[in-house]
């Protein structure tokens, strides 16, 4: 159950509402943004609902809500817009996140950042901490990689996003980056999600490789429940029986998220396919199905990349993709989609 407070409700009114709900034998929890109170545990009776509705500062009481109320459309009929360093995701413009899987050196990062900007990309991605399947694979440059990424983004005029592996690395990612990424392996790391919520910086929540859409939205709910409304979701493929791609890119999930939630959702066709030849076609498909953007791995020398070079496209391929996206975006089920701005 949700108790929605007026935006003008005073601190005294909020505390009074909380105290009265507790007196009724229920367990409330205040969420600062937006001003609502969640009530868990047993269901409220009709008399309890009526009593709560009559309290000063209360504008609405919702008895029936989805398990992810803050991420749902129950309280947000309008779609959310998330600003990342001046770039807005969810505004109707198709946003391009692009860059190397891993930051390898200053020269590599700056070269790719400049290429992404020249191609028309909006946000530079790059991994400083790399959660690899094998402990012997390249694990990233850590703090040095974050500093290089930030410098490369500044050089190219692009905001940057990078993944935090745990609460320890989160502080550094938040310091050097415009957006914090929660990777698929950490989608259900609830301590990390809560910590991201307290950071207030934009957070990109990737779908876990075996997660349902509801579980994915519940992961976003952890961030939202801590008072951080700046969440973007990322579909990056799920694990199925198929072996012709690295993962199975679930583009139907984009439609499902837009039906259930106000949060923006982008698509990662690089991890979703794991094959360079399939990245561009699936990026076009993501635009056609109504995604708010794509996240693409780009490398100027993918054959010698230290991480996931097999799924990285060349800068020229990125430029061609962006140039040709307009026709795909016109196919999207929502009329507000716009082609990415160039220049």
HUFENDA-V551671 format. One line per field, one symbol per residue. ss: DSSP state (H for helix, E for strand, C for the rest). phi: phi as a letter, one per 30 degrees, with the letter a starting at -180 (. if undefined). psi: psi as a letter, one per 20 degrees, with the letter a starting at -180 (. if undefined). A space follows every 10 residues. Layout:
ss=???
phi=???
psi=???
This chain:
ss=CEEEECCCCC HHHHHHHHHH HHHCCCEEEE ECCCCEEEEE CCCCCHHHHH HHHCCCCEEE EECCCCCCCC CECCCCCCCC CEEECCEEEC CCECEEEEEC CECCCHHHHH HHHHHHHHHC CCEEECECCC CCCCCCCCCC CCHHHHHHHH HHHHHHCCEE EEECCCHHHH HHHHHHCCEE EECHHHCCCH HHHHHHHHHC CEEEEECCCC CCHHHHHHHH HHHHHCCCCC EEEEECCECC CCCCCCCECC CHHHHHHHHH ECCEEEECHH HHHCCHHHHH HHHHHHHHHC CCEEEEEECC CHHHCCCCHH HCECHHHHHH HHHCHHHHHC CCCCCCCECC CCC
phi=.bcccddced eddddddedd ddddicccbd cdbddbbcbc iddddddddd ddddddjcca bcdcbddbdd dddecbdddd bccbhjcccj djddcccald ebdcaddddd eddddddddj dcbccacccc dcdcdcdecj cieddddddd dddddcibdb bbdcdaddde eddddccdbc ccdedcecdd dddddddddi debccddddb cddddddddd ddddddjcdc bbcbdbjbdb ddbdbdbcdc dddddddddc bcddbcbcdd ddcibedcdd eddddddddj ddlbcbdbbd bddcddahdd cccdeddddd dddcdedddd dddcdddbdd dcj
psi=qpopqqhjpr ghgghggggh ghhijrnqpp phornrpqoa bqqqrhhggg ghhiqpiphq pohoqrimhh irjhinhqqq pppokipppj ihpopopqaq gqphrggggg ghghggghij qhppqpphpo nqgpiirpjr ichhhggggg hggghikpqq pqpphahghg ggghhiqiqp porhijhknh gggghhhihi qqpooqpqik qrhghghhgh hgghhjjoim ppqopjqrpa iqjirgroon hhhghgghhh qiqqprpnig hhhjpgiigg hhgghgghij qiaqoppppi mhijqipkhh jprqhhhggh gghjhghghh iqipiipqqq qq.
